[in-house]
Amino acid sequence: MHHYSESHVQHAAMITSESIAEETKTTIHSLPSELVSSIFKYTYMKSRVELRRRSYIDSNNNDINFKTTWKQEDLLEPSLFPRAITSTCRRWKAIAECHPIFWTRIIAFVDSTPTPLSEVLLYLTLSKDLPIHVYVLRRPDTYLDQGLDEHQRCRDVIELLRPHIRRCQKISFDVIYSSSLPSISQDFFGSASFLETLNLKCRTDDGRAPGASGCRPEIDNDPFLTPALKELVVDGRNFSHACLMIPAWIESLKGHEFQLQVHTFTPSQSIPRDLAFTLRDFVNVLDQLRVNRLSLYVEFHNVPPSTPTPDFILPADSYMLDNLSSWFLTEIMEILANDYVDSIYISRCPVGAVDFEFSAHYLTLDTIDGSEEVSAFLDCWNGAELKVVDCPSFDDNALEALGGNSSFQSMETRNCWNFSPEAVKEMVKTLNESVARNIAGGGYHDRDGFALSHLTIEGHKRPLTIEEKRWFRGNVWSYGHSKWTTSDEVTSLVG
C-alpha cells in the first residue's frame, strides 16, 4: 500500500484540474455553428426596428425580415452589421453567408474610394430573393470634390442593380450630379411591389439627362410600377421625363398617399423632354395623385397656356417651397390660394412677389432675403401659427400686418432683431382688442380674452425691461409657453 504525503496529493490534484480545464476549455471559435448563427441573428436584430405600420409586403409572413426594417444608422460605422462579423474570420463569414437576411442592406460608395463592384454583387447574390435596401452615396467629406468619375461608378452599380429592382424596398442615391442618378424612365422596369422609398438626391443639375443611352425593350414591355411607394424624392428632370414616358407609372401611384419632393432642376434647351413638360403638366399630374406632403426645390418650363388655367386644388396638406424663382413661387402660391392648407414652409424665396390672399394654418419663413417685403407678404396671409427664422426684413411693419390677422394665435421668431418690443406690444394689444370684440359678439369661446397662446422670441438683440416683462405676462395667454431670449439672457414671459 502506497502512502502519499499531503504535498503529493495537492500536486496531483492541481495537475488533474489543469488537465480537465484544458480539455474542457471553450472559446467563441469553438462554438457550434448553430450557436454562432443564433448569436449573429441576435446581433442582426440589434440593427433592425419593428415596423410601426403594416408593411405592404408583410401579409401573413412571419419572417423577421418582413416584420422589421433596417435602422437609420451611420453607414460608415466599422461595426455596421454584418461588416464587423464578416471581417473577423473566414468561418464567421461562411456562417453569415448562410443567412440571406443578413445581406439585405447594400451600401455602395461612389467617391474616390469606391466600394468594389464584387462586394455589391456578393450582397445581391447572398440576399437571394429577399427585399433589399440599397444605398449609393459618397462619404460626407467628398461632396465638394469634382466627382469626375462619379457618373461611371454610379452606372456600374445601377447595371448590377437593375435585375433586382422588383425586390427593392428602399433605393437611396445621394450624389453630386443629376446625371449620376438612375433614370426612372430608362433604367427601371417591372413592378417594384416592395418599393416604399425611392430617394434620388443630387447636389447639382449638370444639364445632362440621366440613364443609359440606347433602347431598352424590356422597359416598353414591362413598365416600372411602384404600387407601395410611400416616399419619393427625385430630381425634376427624372420626374418630368418619367411622367412623359411612363404613364403607367403615374397610374400605379394613384391608389395610395405618399410624400413627394422634387428638386434640383432647371430645364435645358438642349434636352427636348425638359421643355415638353411644363408647370401646367406638373400641376395636372399632382391633381391625379394623393400627395400628402409636397416639397419643391425646382423649376419647370413655363409656357403661357392657350386656355385659362383651371382652379386646381392640390392634394397635399403640407408644402415646402425652397429657392424658387419669382414666377414659379407666384404660380404655386396662386394654386394654393384656392384652398385652406395646413402648412406652408418657404425658404430662400422672393416672397415679395406674392400680392394676393392665401390661407395656411401654419406658416414658416426661413432665410428670406433682407430685400424682400415680408410685411406685404404677411398682410396677404390668413392663418394661426407663424414661425420666422433668419429673416432680416421681419420688422415693425411685419408685426403691424400681423395685427390685422384675426386668426393669429402663435408666433415664434429666431435670429430676427429688426423689430422692437414696442411693436410686439402693439401687435398683441391690437389682437387682444379684436378677440374682445369677437367674444362680445358671441365668438371665440376658447380664447379667454387673449389672442396669443404662444409667443417666443429667440436671439433678439434687445432684452426686455422689468415693466415689459410684466406687461407681456398680463397680455399673453397664461397657459401658453412663451419666452424672450437674447444671446446672454433667457426670460420667461409667463410666470
Summary of the structure (lengths in Angstrom):
residues: 495
radius of gyration: 30.6
end to end distance: 96.0
largest distance: 121.2
contacts: 1487
relative contact order: 0.04
helix: 37%
strand: 21%
